[in-house]
Amino acid sequence: MKERIIITAAIFGALAVIAGAFGAHGLEGRLSAKNLEVWHTAVQYQFYHVFALLFLSTLTRFKTRLINDCFYLFTGGIILFSGSLYLLSCMDILGWSWIIAAGPVTPLGGILFIGGWITLAVAAFKNKSN
């Protein structure tokens, strides 16, 4: 499991660097200031949760399924939260007005992030009790 978490974090980390650079150099002037800010928010939250995933990979002493659950919650959060923001911010230049339907997906990703952090706290509490 540790290796899977690290591989996932590495892939999402590389993608966050690419997305950040693309936003700064490829989208500047093509997106409105508001949409560029949305893009940067997606990159930031993706990076925050890459670091959370890397931290999870160090918790080998936690003998609980909750760390695995955390992994899936953070991974799903990155995909839904950041992924939907990337799409929404580029909706105008892509010409995909139907992407607005992805708007409600963003808060679902945020809920997954919150669930991941709560699950991590529960895992730590359970480990403390053992």
N, C-alpha and C positions, 0 to 999 in steps of 0.2 A: 504493500500500500504506500509506503514511504516513497518509493521510486515513482509511482504513478502520480503522487501529489507534486513531486519535484518536476517531473516532465510537464505536467499540466501548467504549473506555475511558470516554467521556462517558456513554454509556447505562448501563454497569455502575456508574459513579460515582453517577449520579442514583439508580439503584435501591438502592445501598448506603445512601445518605442516607435514602431513604424507608424501607428496611428497619430502619435504626437507629432512626429516629424512631418507627416503628410498634412496634418492640420495647420502646422506653422508655415509650411512652405508651399503646399499644393492647393490648399483651400483658401488661404488668405487672399482677399480680393474677390473670391468667387462666392463666399458665403457672407451673409449679413453678420454684423457684430454679434447679434443675439445668437444666431445659429453657430457661429464659431465658438462662442462661450459654451453652448450646449455640447459641442464636440469635445472641448477641453474638459468639461465635467465628466463626460464618458471616459476619457483617458485617465483622469485622476482617480475615479472610483475603480477602474480596472487595475491601476497600479496599487491602490490601497489593498485590494483583495488578492493581488499577486503576493504581496508581502504577508498577508494573512495565511495564504496557502503555504508559503515557505515556512512560516512559523509552525503550522500544523505538522509539517513533515518532521519537525524536531521532537514532537510529543510521543516518542516511542514508548515512554514509560506508562503512558495512559493505556491501559488494557480495556478499552471500551469501544463499542460500535459507534459512539457519539462522534468520535473524530472522523470516521468515515462519513457519517451524516453531514458533518460540518463541511467536509470536502465537497460533497454534492451540492450543498446549499450555496457555498461561495461560488462554485463553478457555474451553477444555474443562474445565480445573481449576476455574474459578469456577463453571461450570454444575454439574459433578458434585459438587465438594466443598461449596461453599456451598449450592447448591440442595438437596442431600440433607439437609444439616443443618437448613435452614429447614423442610423437610417433616417430618423426624424430631422436631424440637422441638415442632411443632404437632400431632403425631399424635393426642394425646388430645383436644384441643379440636375437631379436625376429625372425630373419630370414625372415622378411617381406620386401623384396626389393621394392615391389610395393608401400610402404608407401612414397617413394620419391615423389609420385604424390601429397602428402599433402603439399609439399613445398610452392606452391602458396597460400595456405590457411593462412599461417602465416601473410603475409602482409595485408590480408583482416581483420584479427583480429586486427592488428595494426591500420588500418583505422577506425575500430569500436571504439577502444580506443580514438583515436583523435577526432572522431565525438562525443563521450561522453563528453570529456572535453570542446569541443566547445559548445555543447548543454548546458552544465552546465553554461558556461559563458553567453550564451544568456538568460538562465533562470534567472540568477542573474541580468542581465541588465534590463530585463523586470520587475522583482520585484522592482528594484530601481525606475523605471519609474512610478510605481503605487502609 
